[in-house]
Amino acid sequence: MLNFPTLITTIFSLIIILSFLPQNVNAKPPPNPVQCNGKVCTLKNGYGVWGDRRDCTSPSISYPTTEEELRLAVANANRNKLKVKVVTKFSHTIPKLACPSSKTNQTTLISTERYNSHIEIDTKNMVVTVDAGVSLRDLTNKVEGAALSLVAAPYWEGVTVGGLISTGAHGSSWWGKGGAVHDHVVGISLVVPGKESEGFAKVLWLEGNDPLFKAAKVSLGVLGVISKVKLSLEPAFKRSITYDFTKDDDIEQIYVNHAKKFEFGDITWYPSKYTAVYRYDNRVDINTSGDGINDFLGFQSQSVLVSMATRSTEKAFENSKDEKGKCTMATTFMAYKQTIANGLKNNKLIFTNYPVIGTQANIQASGSCLYSSPLRLDLTCGWDPRIKGLSFYETTAIFPATKFGDFIKDVKKLRDLITPQKLCGIDIYNGFLVRYIKASDAYLGQHEDSVVVDFNYYRGDDPNIPRLNQDVLEEIEQIAFFKYGAKPHWAKNRKLAFLGVPKKFPNWNKFVEVKKQVDPQGMFSSEWSDEVLYGENRENGDGCALEGLCICSEDKHCSPSKGYFCKPGFLYSNARVCRFSQGEILSSNLDLGVIS
């Protein structure tokens, strides 16, 4: 009989062996986010589960293919007093921004999946106008075919133009117009409710200093339906990238100069390993030799067996509270990423040496697991909800540049207080990814130069089962959003990150005024989008803090029967976190009548 340590070693060895095998890009495509059965349509995000694990449904959905069909869909909803939400073919937003109301069945969905045929490039003025449903990859390929480049884009290409504009998607840059895509938008066509004399819906063209344009740049889908987007372009260029794996001693001093020195620079920090990875990334002339691509490891097609084995291994370490096992995973994964340059490939094949040089379209964004064949059932995106693969939270905090260094110092102090092994859960995924975006005139954008920090971590299959060292991650989360006032990324995060969010945006009231002007009846609002938009917390039930639906204030918000109690943070005393306390389990179980 195979004992437990041998089983884990066997699974882990299989992960590494299979990871080194060549992988065919033809894989099982991601599922469509909307599934209808003739009576009701169910919307899921790309991960197959919402933050609150509750279904998102609507009786109907429409698929317009032109702007006029889009206007008619909005008009029909307005005429029949329906709540409306827009969905895309990808649906990778984590909060429930795309969910219509659960309080009524008088709702409908409008999908932009088939509204994706128009890409008009004006080479003289270096702009491109696209339908909202056009994918990022289709856009960048078409633009570079005209010897131009889109300067800003997110790292993940599984997004549509309308979707990424709505949620403030970004890359990394303090140069030029910055790393946020909405700051490269010069015009937006927006379909909003209208009077009966206007046919119940109308199309607004927004640009320049129009307050409606500043609101629509990052609109969260609550103003209307984005129909077309005009983006500024630049002459085509290439990028040259080198990753430098080194010690993390001076991140808090280096991060500003790093952004100033490298146009597209970022930093990945693995705190449990005392390692920082500096991305040296600048543009070079389009004629520079090199045909490299960025095929980021996490976005590659993965063997179903690898994804399931990875999940099973981490789950086993979670259940046995095995910090050492998690740290072994983190060490091995980080070493593998260093070996393959995290997915960079010279000449589109394999990584051989630095720098890797390629076109802007091939370097900026990646997502090869999207381009798939239904005939290949053995390869998928690692988080495909149809397999027992990866499931994780993604916390993304946006700091004023002047405060980010202090956040880094606090995380280092916390690491010293608790031992670095308790941070290995973050490093299994991608550590802390540090990126840069500039000040924006968008009302829901950043009003000052900012630093963005993303970190992913394990999410259990059962919402009632606490996670290993979840108190540490909750403390870091609360240090970011409440001690330093970081803003949440609109398309990511657990619900608690949005608490008090209106106070963090100086132009908040201006956005609300535009909302009242273009959608006075709240047709594009729902209780879910209101929770995000207005930062309200309506959750206070048993166990609500386990999945970030609330911040604990009582033990019942954690899981006292499993030994998790509401406690202050180790470093940030104002934090309230769910911490495992072996000594309190017995008395708690006695109180609950579990032990007689």
NUGU-360667 format. One record per residue (C-alpha): y, x, z; residue number from 1. Coordinates in nm, 2 decimals. Each point is the difference from the previous one (the first is absolute). Layout:
Y | X | Z | NUM
...
END
This chain:
0.00 | 0.00 | 0.00 | 1
0.34 | 0.13 | -0.10 | 2
0.22 | 0.05 | 0.31 | 3
0.37 | -0.09 | 0.00 | 4
0.16 | 0.35 | -0.04 | 5
-0.24 | 0.07 | -0.29 | 6
0.09 | -0.33 | -0.16 | 7
0.37 | 0.07 | 0.02 | 8
-0.05 | 0.35 | -0.14 | 9
-0.21 | -0.14 | -0.29 | 10
0.26 | -0.26 | -0.09 | 11
0.29 | 0.24 | 0.02 | 12
-0.18 | 0.26 | -0.22 | 13
-0.06 | -0.28 | -0.25 | 14
0.37 | -0.08 | -0.01 | 15
0.09 | 0.36 | -0.07 | 16
-0.27 | 0.05 | -0.26 | 17
0.08 | -0.31 | -0.19 | 18
0.38 | 0.07 | 0.02 | 19
-0.06 | 0.32 | -0.20 | 20
-0.19 | -0.17 | -0.28 | 21
0.19 | -0.08 | -0.32 | 22
0.12 | -0.36 | 0.00 | 23
0.03 | -0.23 | -0.30 | 24
0.33 | -0.18 | -0.01 | 25
-0.18 | -0.31 | -0.12 | 26
-0.06 | -0.19 | 0.33 | 27
-0.01 | -0.35 | 0.12 | 28
0.35 | -0.14 | -0.02 | 29
0.18 | -0.14 | 0.31 | 30
-0.05 | -0.37 | 0.05 | 31
0.27 | -0.24 | -0.11 | 32
0.21 | -0.09 | 0.31 | 33
0.00 | -0.37 | -0.08 | 34
-0.33 | -0.20 | -0.01 | 35
0.01 | -0.37 | -0.08 | 36
-0.29 | -0.25 | 0.04 | 37
0.15 | -0.31 | -0.16 | 38
0.14 | -0.13 | 0.33 | 39
0.18 | 0.29 | 0.15 | 40
0.11 | 0.35 | -0.08 | 41
-0.04 | 0.28 | 0.25 | 42
0.22 | 0.30 | -0.01 | 43
-0.11 | 0.33 | 0.15 | 44
0.17 | 0.34 | -0.01 | 45
-0.16 | 0.30 | -0.15 | 46
-0.18 | 0.09 | 0.32 | 47
-0.16 | -0.35 | 0.03 | 48
0.14 | -0.08 | 0.34 | 49
0.35 | -0.09 | 0.13 | 50
0.15 | 0.14 | 0.32 | 51
-0.08 | -0.32 | 0.19 | 52
-0.34 | -0.05 | -0.18 | 53
0.10 | -0.36 | -0.08 | 54
-0.05 | -0.14 | -0.35 | 55
0.29 | -0.05 | -0.24 | 56
-0.05 | -0.30 | -0.22 | 57
0.18 | -0.23 | -0.25 | 58
-0.11 | -0.30 | -0.20 | 59
0.12 | 0.14 | -0.33 | 60
0.11 | 0.31 | -0.20 | 61
0.18 | 0.05 | -0.33 | 62
-0.01 | 0.29 | -0.24 | 63
0.32 | 0.02 | -0.21 | 64
0.02 | 0.24 | -0.29 | 65
0.37 | -0.03 | -0.09 | 66
0.32 | -0.03 | 0.19 | 67
0.04 | -0.36 | -0.11 | 68
-0.35 | -0.08 | 0.13 | 69
0.09 | 0.17 | 0.32 | 70
0.32 | -0.21 | 0.03 | 71
-0.20 | -0.32 | -0.07 | 72
-0.25 | 0.09 | 0.28 | 73
0.29 | 0.04 | 0.25 | 74
0.16 | -0.32 | -0.13 | 75
-0.33 | -0.19 | 0.05 | 76
-0.03 | 0.13 | 0.35 | 77
0.36 | -0.09 | 0.08 | 78
-0.03 | -0.35 | -0.15 | 79
-0.31 | -0.07 | 0.21 | 80
0.14 | 0.17 | 0.31 | 81
-0.28 | 0.26 | 0.02 | 82
0.01 | 0.33 | 0.19 | 83
-0.04 | 0.29 | -0.24 | 84
-0.13 | 0.36 | 0.03 | 85
-0.04 | 0.25 | -0.28 | 86
-0.32 | 0.21 | -0.03 | 87
-0.08 | 0.30 | -0.22 | 88
-0.33 | 0.12 | -0.16 | 89
-0.02 | 0.27 | 0.27 | 90
0.12 | -0.16 | 0.33 | 91
0.01 | 0.32 | 0.21 | 92
0.26 | -0.12 | 0.25 | 93
-0.14 | 0.00 | 0.35 | 94
0.24 | -0.26 | 0.17 | 95
-0.04 | -0.36 | -0.12 | 96
0.31 | -0.01 | -0.21 | 97
-0.19 | -0.16 | -0.29 | 98
-0.15 | -0.28 | 0.21 | 99
0.15 | -0.35 | -0.02 | 100
0.02 | -0.23 | 0.30 | 101
-0.30 | -0.09 | 0.21 | 102
0.18 | -0.30 | 0.14 | 103
-0.02 | -0.20 | -0.32 | 104
-0.22 | -0.02 | -0.31 | 105
0.32 | -0.06 | -0.20 | 106
-0.01 | 0.36 | -0.14 | 107
-0.07 | 0.19 | -0.31 | 108
-0.05 | 0.35 | -0.12 | 109
0.16 | 0.16 | -0.31 | 110
-0.19 | 0.31 | -0.13 | 111
0.17 | 0.26 | -0.22 | 112
-0.34 | 0.13 | -0.11 | 113
0.05 | -0.12 | -0.36 | 114
0.38 | 0.06 | -0.01 | 115
-0.04 | 0.36 | -0.10 | 116
0.06 | 0.04 | -0.37 | 117
0.36 | 0.10 | -0.03 | 118
0.11 | 0.37 | 0.03 | 119
0.33 | 0.06 | -0.18 | 120
0.13 | 0.35 | -0.01 | 121
0.37 | 0.08 | -0.08 | 122
-0.02 | 0.37 | -0.08 | 123
0.38 | 0.03 | -0.06 | 124
0.09 | -0.13 | 0.34 | 125
-0.31 | 0.13 | 0.17 | 126
-0.11 | -0.33 | 0.15 | 127
-0.31 | -0.21 | -0.02 | 128
-0.03 | -0.38 | 0.06 | 129
-0.35 | -0.13 | 0.10 | 130
-0.17 | -0.32 | 0.10 | 131
-0.06 | -0.02 | 0.37 | 132
-0.38 | 0.00 | -0.05 | 133
-0.01 | 0.33 | -0.18 | 134
-0.21 | 0.26 | 0.19 | 135
0.15 | 0.33 | 0.10 | 136
-0.24 | 0.19 | -0.21 | 137
0.07 | -0.20 | -0.32 | 138
0.37 | 0.05 | 0.06 | 139
-0.01 | 0.38 | 0.06 | 140
-0.23 | 0.06 | -0.29 | 141
0.22 | -0.20 | -0.24 | 142
0.32 | 0.17 | 0.13 | 143
-0.14 | 0.35 | -0.05 | 144
-0.12 | -0.09 | -0.35 | 145
0.37 | -0.04 | -0.07 | 146
0.07 | 0.35 | 0.14 | 147
0.15 | -0.14 | 0.32 | 148
-0.10 | -0.01 | 0.36 | 149
0.03 | -0.24 | 0.29 | 150
0.11 | 0.23 | 0.28 | 151
-0.10 | -0.21 | 0.31 | 152
-0.33 | -0.17 | 0.06 | 153
-0.25 | -0.05 | 0.29 | 154
-0.30 | 0.22 | 0.03 | 155
-0.24 | -0.29 | -0.05 | 156
0.01 | -0.15 | -0.35 | 157
-0.18 | -0.32 | 0.08 | 158
0.33 | -0.19 | 0.00 | 159
0.21 | -0.21 | -0.24 | 160
0.36 | 0.05 | -0.06 | 161
0.10 | -0.32 | 0.16 | 162
-0.21 | 0.07 | 0.30 | 163
0.12 | 0.35 | 0.07 | 164
0.36 | -0.10 | -0.04 | 165
-0.04 | -0.29 | 0.25 | 166
-0.14 | 0.21 | 0.28 | 167
0.20 | 0.32 | -0.02 | 168
-0.28 | 0.23 | -0.15 | 169
0.09 | 0.36 | -0.02 | 170
-0.11 | 0.36 | -0.08 | 171
0.17 | 0.29 | 0.17 | 172
0.34 | 0.15 | -0.08 | 173
0.35 | 0.05 | 0.13 | 174
0.12 | 0.13 | -0.33 | 175
0.19 | -0.21 | -0.26 | 176
-0.04 | -0.37 | 0.06 | 177
-0.28 | 0.07 | 0.24 | 178
-0.37 | -0.09 | 0.04 | 179
0.03 | -0.38 | 0.04 | 180
-0.07 | -0.18 | -0.33 | 181
0.25 | -0.28 | 0.07 | 182
0.28 | 0.26 | -0.01 | 183
-0.08 | 0.06 | -0.37 | 184
0.03 | -0.37 | -0.08 | 185
0.31 | -0.09 | -0.20 | 186
-0.07 | -0.37 | -0.07 | 187
-0.23 | -0.28 | 0.11 | 188
-0.08 | -0.34 | -0.15 | 189
-0.07 | -0.24 | 0.29 | 190
-0.13 | -0.36 | -0.03 | 191
0.13 | -0.22 | 0.28 | 192
0.00 | -0.37 | 0.08 | 193
0.26 | -0.21 | -0.18 | 194
0.16 | -0.34 | 0.01 | 195
-0.15 | -0.29 | -0.20 | 196
0.28 | 0.05 | -0.25 | 197
-0.12 | 0.36 | -0.04 | 198
-0.36 | -0.10 | -0.07 | 199
-0.10 | 0.07 | 0.37 | 200
-0.01 | 0.38 | -0.07 | 201
0.23 | 0.26 | -0.15 | 202
-0.01 | 0.36 | -0.10 | 203
0.26 | 0.24 | 0.15 | 204
0.08 | 0.34 | -0.14 | 205
0.11 | 0.23 | 0.28 | 206
0.16 | 0.35 | -0.02 | 207
0.28 | 0.22 | 0.11 | 208
0.18 | -0.08 | 0.33 | 209
-0.11 | -0.36 | 0.01 | 210
-0.11 | -0.08 | 0.36 | 211
-0.30 | -0.19 | -0.15 | 212
-0.11 | 0.32 | -0.17 | 213
0.02 | 0.20 | 0.32 | 214
-0.22 | -0.27 | 0.17 | 215
-0.24 | -0.03 | -0.29 | 216
-0.08 | 0.37 | -0.02 | 217
-0.22 | -0.03 | 0.31 | 218
-0.06 | -0.38 | 0.03 | 219
-0.35 | -0.04 | 0.16 | 220
-0.06 | -0.28 | -0.24 | 221
0.22 | -0.24 | 0.20 | 222
0.29 | -0.04 | -0.24 | 223
-0.18 | -0.12 | -0.31 | 224
-0.23 | 0.15 | -0.26 | 225
0.08 | 0.33 | -0.16 | 226
-0.04 | -0.04 | -0.37 | 227
0.13 | 0.32 | -0.16 | 228
0.11 | 0.33 | 0.13 | 229
0.22 | 0.26 | -0.17 | 230
-0.05 | 0.36 | 0.12 | 231
0.19 | 0.32 | -0.07 | 232
-0.19 | 0.29 | -0.17 | 233
0.05 | 0.37 | -0.05 | 234
-0.11 | 0.24 | -0.28 | 235
-0.37 | 0.07 | 0.04 | 236
-0.10 | 0.28 | 0.23 | 237
-0.30 | 0.16 | 0.17 | 238
-0.07 | 0.08 | 0.36 | 239
-0.14 | 0.32 | 0.16 | 240
-0.19 | -0.04 | 0.33 | 241
-0.14 | 0.23 | 0.26 | 242
-0.15 | -0.10 | 0.34 | 243
0.05 | 0.24 | 0.28 | 244
-0.24 | -0.05 | 0.30 | 245
0.15 | 0.17 | 0.30 | 246
0.08 | -0.03 | 0.37 | 247
0.21 | -0.30 | 0.13 | 248
0.22 | 0.21 | 0.22 | 249
0.34 | -0.08 | -0.15 | 250
-0.03 | -0.34 | -0.18 | 251
0.28 | -0.14 | 0.22 | 252
0.23 | 0.28 | -0.12 | 253
-0.12 | 0.03 | -0.36 | 254
-0.02 | -0.36 | -0.13 | 255
0.37 | -0.02 | -0.10 | 256
0.01 | 0.32 | -0.19 | 257
-0.33 | -0.08 | -0.16 | 258
0.15 | -0.32 | -0.15 | 259
0.30 | 0.19 | -0.13 | 260
-0.20 | 0.28 | -0.16 | 261
-0.26 | -0.21 | -0.17 | 262
0.10 | -0.31 | -0.20 | 263
-0.33 | -0.18 | 0.05 | 264
-0.12 | 0.18 | 0.31 | 265
-0.20 | -0.16 | 0.28 | 266
-0.19 | 0.12 | 0.31 | 267
-0.34 | -0.11 | 0.13 | 268
-0.05 | 0.07 | 0.37 | 269
-0.35 | 0.02 | 0.16 | 270
0.10 | 0.00 | 0.37 | 271
-0.35 | 0.05 | 0.15 | 272
-0.04 | 0.31 | -0.22 | 273
0.35 | 0.14 | 0.05 | 274
0.03 | 0.01 | -0.37 | 275
0.28 | -0.09 | -0.24 | 276
-0.03 | -0.02 | -0.38 | 277
0.32 | 0.05 | -0.18 | 278
0.03 | -0.13 | -0.35 | 279
0.21 | 0.23 | -0.21 | 280
0.09 | -0.23 | -0.29 | 281
0.28 | 0.03 | -0.25 | 282
0.06 | -0.11 | -0.36 | 283
-0.04 | 0.25 | -0.28 | 284
0.08 | -0.02 | -0.37 | 285
-0.21 | -0.23 | -0.21 | 286
-0.11 | 0.29 | -0.22 | 287
-0.15 | 0.19 | 0.30 | 288
-0.37 | 0.08 | -0.05 | 289
-0.23 | -0.23 | 0.20 | 290
-0.19 | -0.33 | -0.04 | 291
-0.08 | -0.06 | 0.37 | 292
-0.05 | -0.33 | 0.17 | 293
0.03 | -0.13 | 0.36 | 294
-0.33 | -0.18 | 0.06 | 295
0.05 | -0.05 | 0.37 | 296
-0.34 | 0.01 | 0.19 | 297
0.06 | -0.32 | 0.19 | 298
0.07 | -0.19 | -0.32 | 299
-0.29 | 0.13 | -0.21 | 300
-0.31 | -0.21 | -0.07 | 301
-0.24 | 0.05 | 0.28 | 302
-0.38 | -0.03 | 0.01 | 303
-0.08 | -0.32 | 0.19 | 304
-0.25 | 0.20 | 0.20 | 305
0.27 | 0.25 | 0.10 | 306
0.24 | -0.27 | 0.11 | 307
-0.26 | -0.18 | 0.20 | 308
-0.13 | 0.32 | 0.16 | 309
0.35 | 0.10 | 0.09 | 310
0.07 | -0.33 | 0.16 | 311
-0.33 | -0.01 | 0.18 | 312
0.05 | 0.35 | 0.14 | 313
0.35 | -0.07 | 0.13 | 314
-0.12 | -0.34 | 0.14 | 315
-0.28 | 0.18 | 0.18 | 316
0.24 | 0.24 | 0.16 | 317
0.23 | -0.29 | 0.10 | 318
-0.28 | -0.19 | 0.16 | 319
-0.12 | 0.31 | 0.20 | 320
0.35 | 0.11 | 0.08 | 321
-0.08 | 0.34 | -0.16 | 322
0.33 | 0.19 | -0.04 | 323
-0.18 | 0.31 | -0.10 | 324
-0.17 | -0.18 | -0.29 | 325
0.32 | -0.13 | -0.13 | 326
0.16 | 0.34 | 0.02 | 327
-0.29 | 0.14 | -0.20 | 328
0.07 | -0.25 | -0.27 | 329
0.37 | 0.08 | 0.00 | 330
-0.07 | 0.38 | -0.02 | 331
-0.24 | -0.04 | -0.29 | 332
0.21 | -0.25 | -0.20 | 333
0.31 | 0.22 | 0.04 | 334
-0.19 | 0.31 | -0.12 | 335
-0.13 | -0.19 | -0.30 | 336
0.35 | -0.12 | -0.09 | 337
0.12 | 0.36 | 0.02 | 338
-0.28 | 0.11 | -0.23 | 339
0.08 | -0.25 | -0.27 | 340
0.38 | 0.00 | 0.05 | 341
-0.03 | -0.37 | 0.11 | 342
-0.08 | -0.11 | -0.35 | 343
0.23 | 0.21 | -0.21 | 344
-0.17 | 0.11 | -0.33 | 345
0.10 | 0.26 | -0.25 | 346
-0.04 | -0.12 | -0.35 | 347
-0.12 | -0.34 | 0.12 | 348
-0.35 | 0.14 | 0.10 | 349
-0.02 | 0.19 | 0.32 | 350
0.22 | 0.20 | 0.23 | 351
0.00 | 0.37 | -0.07 | 352
0.33 | 0.14 | 0.13 | 353
0.36 | -0.07 | 0.10 | 354
0.24 | -0.10 | -0.12 | 355
-0.13 | -0.32 | -0.17 | 356
0.24 | -0.10 | -0.27 | 357
0.00 | -0.34 | -0.18 | 358
0.22 | -0.27 | -0.13 | 359
0.19 | -0.22 | 0.24 | 360
-0.22 | -0.30 | -0.09 | 361
-0.32 | 0.19 | 0.08 | 362
0.13 | 0.16 | 0.32 | 363
0.21 | -0.26 | 0.18 | 364
-0.26 | -0.29 | 0.05 | 365
-0.37 | -0.03 | 0.00 | 366
-0.28 | -0.26 | 0.04 | 367
-0.29 | 0.09 | -0.23 | 368
-0.23 | -0.24 | 0.19 | 369
0.19 | -0.29 | -0.16 | 370
-0.11 | 0.07 | -0.36 | 371
-0.35 | -0.12 | 0.01 | 372
-0.29 | -0.16 | -0.17 | 373
-0.18 | -0.30 | 0.15 | 374
-0.33 | 0.16 | -0.11 | 375
0.04 | 0.28 | 0.25 | 376
-0.10 | -0.14 | 0.34 | 377
-0.05 | 0.34 | 0.17 | 378
0.37 | 0.11 | 0.00 | 379
0.30 | -0.18 | 0.15 | 380
0.33 | 0.06 | 0.18 | 381
-0.10 | 0.12 | 0.35 | 382
0.15 | -0.31 | 0.17 | 383
-0.15 | -0.26 | -0.24 | 384
-0.06 | -0.31 | 0.22 | 385
-0.33 | -0.08 | -0.17 | 386
-0.17 | 0.30 | 0.15 | 387
-0.03 | 0.12 | 0.36 | 388
0.25 | 0.27 | -0.07 | 389
0.33 | 0.12 | 0.15 | 390
0.21 | -0.23 | 0.21 | 391
0.32 | 0.13 | 0.15 | 392
0.35 | -0.07 | 0.13 | 393
0.30 | 0.15 | -0.17 | 394
0.31 | 0.06 | 0.22 | 395
0.31 | 0.10 | -0.19 | 396
0.32 | 0.08 | 0.19 | 397
0.34 | 0.09 | -0.17 | 398
0.22 | 0.22 | 0.22 | 399
0.36 | 0.10 | -0.03 | 400
-0.02 | 0.36 | -0.11 | 401
0.18 | 0.12 | 0.31 | 402
-0.26 | -0.16 | 0.24 | 403
-0.32 | 0.11 | -0.17 | 404
-0.02 | 0.34 | 0.15 | 405
0.01 | -0.15 | 0.35 | 406
-0.29 | -0.23 | -0.09 | 407
-0.20 | 0.31 | -0.11 | 408
0.08 | 0.17 | 0.33 | 409
-0.12 | -0.31 | 0.19 | 410
-0.33 | -0.02 | -0.18 | 411
-0.06 | 0.37 | 0.07 | 412
0.08 | -0.06 | 0.37 | 413
-0.24 | -0.29 | 0.00 | 414
-0.27 | 0.21 | -0.16 | 415
0.04 | 0.26 | 0.27 | 416
-0.02 | -0.27 | 0.27 | 417
-0.32 | -0.17 | -0.13 | 418
-0.18 | 0.28 | -0.18 | 419
0.01 | 0.02 | -0.38 | 420
-0.35 | -0.15 | -0.04 | 421
0.14 | -0.34 | 0.06 | 422
0.20 | 0.03 | -0.33 | 423
-0.30 | 0.08 | -0.22 | 424
-0.02 | -0.37 | -0.11 | 425
0.32 | 0.04 | -0.19 | 426
-0.11 | 0.33 | -0.16 | 427
-0.32 | -0.16 | -0.14 | 428
0.22 | -0.18 | -0.24 | 429
0.32 | 0.18 | -0.10 | 430
0.17 | 0.11 | 0.31 | 431
0.37 | -0.08 | 0.01 | 432
0.14 | -0.01 | -0.36 | 433
0.37 | 0.08 | 0.01 | 434
0.23 | -0.10 | -0.29 | 435
0.37 | -0.04 | -0.08 | 436
0.22 | -0.28 | -0.13 | 437
0.38 | -0.01 | -0.04 | 438
0.26 | -0.24 | 0.13 | 439
0.01 | -0.32 | -0.20 | 440
0.24 | -0.28 | -0.07 | 441
-0.29 | -0.25 | 0.00 | 442
0.05 | -0.23 | 0.30 | 443
-0.36 | 0.04 | 0.12 | 444
-0.01 | 0.37 | -0.11 | 445
0.09 | 0.30 | 0.22 | 446
0.37 | 0.03 | 0.08 | 447
-0.04 | 0.38 | 0.06 | 448
-0.21 | 0.29 | -0.12 | 449
-0.34 | -0.06 | 0.16 | 450
-0.34 | 0.15 | 0.06 | 451
-0.31 | -0.21 | -0.05 | 452
-0.32 | 0.06 | 0.20 | 453
-0.34 | -0.17 | -0.10 | 454
-0.31 | 0.03 | 0.21 | 455
-0.34 | -0.18 | -0.05 | 456
-0.26 | -0.06 | 0.27 | 457
-0.33 | -0.18 | 0.06 | 458
-0.01 | -0.38 | 0.00 | 459
-0.31 | -0.17 | 0.15 | 460
-0.20 | -0.27 | -0.16 | 461
0.03 | -0.22 | 0.31 | 462
0.36 | -0.06 | 0.12 | 463
-0.12 | -0.04 | 0.36 | 464
-0.15 | 0.35 | 0.03 | 465
0.26 | 0.26 | 0.11 | 466
0.03 | 0.34 | -0.18 | 467
-0.06 | 0.35 | 0.13 | 468
0.33 | 0.14 | 0.12 | 469
0.19 | -0.30 | -0.13 | 470
0.25 | 0.04 | 0.29 | 471
0.12 | 0.34 | -0.15 | 472
0.06 | -0.15 | -0.34 | 473
0.18 | -0.30 | 0.15 | 474
0.22 | 0.23 | 0.20 | 475
0.09 | 0.20 | -0.32 | 476
0.07 | -0.33 | -0.18 | 477
0.23 | -0.11 | 0.28 | 478
0.18 | 0.33 | 0.03 | 479
0.08 | -0.02 | -0.37 | 480
0.11 | -0.36 | -0.02 | 481
0.16 | -0.06 | 0.34 | 482
0.10 | 0.34 | 0.15 | 483
0.15 | 0.13 | -0.32 | 484
0.07 | -0.33 | -0.17 | 485
-0.20 | 0.08 | -0.32 | 486
-0.01 | -0.28 | -0.26 | 487
-0.33 | -0.13 | -0.13 | 488
-0.10 | 0.03 | -0.36 | 489
0.00 | -0.36 | -0.12 | 490
-0.34 | 0.02 | -0.18 | 491
-0.19 | 0.17 | 0.28 | 492
-0.04 | 0.00 | 0.38 | 493
-0.15 | -0.22 | 0.27 | 494
0.20 | -0.30 | 0.12 | 495
0.16 | 0.17 | 0.31 | 496
0.19 | 0.24 | -0.23 | 497
0.23 | -0.28 | -0.11 | 498
0.11 | -0.10 | 0.35 | 499
0.38 | 0.00 | 0.01 | 500
0.04 | 0.11 | -0.36 | 501
0.32 | -0.19 | -0.08 | 502
0.20 | 0.23 | 0.25 | 503
-0.11 | 0.31 | -0.20 | 504
0.17 | -0.10 | -0.32 | 505
0.38 | 0.00 | -0.01 | 506
0.01 | -0.23 | -0.31 | 507
-0.26 | -0.24 | 0.14 | 508
0.25 | -0.29 | 0.02 | 509
0.11 | 0.06 | -0.36 | 510
-0.36 | -0.03 | -0.11 | 511
-0.05 | -0.33 | 0.19 | 512
0.32 | -0.14 | -0.15 | 513
-0.14 | 0.08 | -0.35 | 514
-0.33 | -0.17 | 0.10 | 515
0.19 | -0.31 | 0.10 | 516
0.19 | 0.00 | -0.33 | 517
-0.29 | 0.04 | -0.24 | 518
-0.27 | -0.18 | 0.19 | 519
0.18 | -0.25 | 0.23 | 520
-0.32 | -0.21 | 0.06 | 521
-0.21 | 0.30 | 0.09 | 522
-0.24 | -0.06 | -0.28 | 523
-0.11 | 0.37 | 0.00 | 524
-0.03 | 0.03 | 0.38 | 525
-0.31 | -0.05 | 0.22 | 526
-0.07 | 0.05 | 0.36 | 527
-0.17 | 0.33 | -0.09 | 528
0.28 | 0.15 | -0.20 | 529
0.25 | -0.12 | 0.27 | 530
-0.20 | 0.19 | 0.26 | 531
0.05 | 0.32 | -0.20 | 532
0.35 | -0.08 | -0.11 | 533
0.14 | -0.11 | 0.33 | 534
-0.22 | 0.22 | 0.23 | 535
-0.12 | -0.29 | 0.21 | 536
-0.32 | 0.03 | 0.21 | 537
-0.20 | -0.32 | 0.04 | 538
-0.32 | 0.15 | 0.11 | 539
-0.09 | 0.02 | 0.38 | 540
-0.37 | -0.09 | 0.01 | 541
-0.29 | 0.19 | 0.15 | 542
-0.05 | 0.33 | -0.18 | 543
0.31 | -0.03 | -0.21 | 544
0.09 | 0.36 | 0.05 | 545
-0.33 | 0.14 | -0.13 | 546
0.11 | -0.05 | -0.36 | 547
0.37 | 0.04 | 0.05 | 548
0.08 | -0.37 | -0.01 | 549
0.20 | 0.05 | 0.32 | 550
0.09 | 0.27 | 0.25 | 551
-0.20 | -0.05 | 0.32 | 552
0.18 | -0.12 | 0.31 | 553
-0.31 | -0.12 | 0.18 | 554
-0.36 | 0.14 | 0.02 | 555
-0.12 | -0.31 | -0.18 | 556
0.18 | 0.12 | -0.31 | 557
-0.24 | 0.29 | -0.01 | 558
-0.37 | -0.03 | 0.09 | 559
-0.06 | 0.03 | 0.38 | 560
-0.37 | -0.10 | -0.04 | 561
-0.05 | 0.31 | -0.21 | 562
0.21 | 0.23 | 0.22 | 563
0.33 | -0.01 | -0.19 | 564
0.31 | -0.09 | 0.21 | 565
0.37 | -0.01 | -0.07 | 566
0.16 | 0.32 | 0.11 | 567
0.32 | 0.20 | -0.04 | 568
0.00 | 0.28 | -0.26 | 569
-0.08 | 0.36 | 0.11 | 570
0.33 | 0.14 | -0.13 | 571
0.21 | -0.30 | -0.09 | 572
0.00 | -0.21 | 0.32 | 573
0.14 | -0.31 | -0.17 | 574
-0.30 | -0.02 | -0.23 | 575
-0.26 | -0.25 | 0.10 | 576
-0.35 | 0.08 | -0.14 | 577
-0.36 | -0.10 | 0.03 | 578
-0.18 | 0.29 | 0.18 | 579
-0.36 | 0.04 | 0.09 | 580
-0.04 | 0.04 | 0.38 | 581
-0.36 | 0.04 | 0.12 | 582
0.09 | -0.04 | 0.36 | 583
0.15 | -0.35 | -0.05 | 584
-0.29 | -0.15 | -0.20 | 585
-0.22 | -0.09 | 0.30 | 586
0.28 | -0.19 | 0.19 | 587
0.11 | -0.17 | -0.32 | 588
-0.35 | -0.12 | -0.09 | 589
-0.05 | -0.12 | 0.36 | 590
0.33 | -0.20 | -0.03 | 591
-0.12 | -0.15 | -0.33 | 592
-0.34 | -0.09 | 0.14 | 593
-0.18 | 0.24 | -0.24 | 594
-0.18 | 0.18 | 0.28 | 595
-0.15 | -0.20 | 0.29 | 596
END
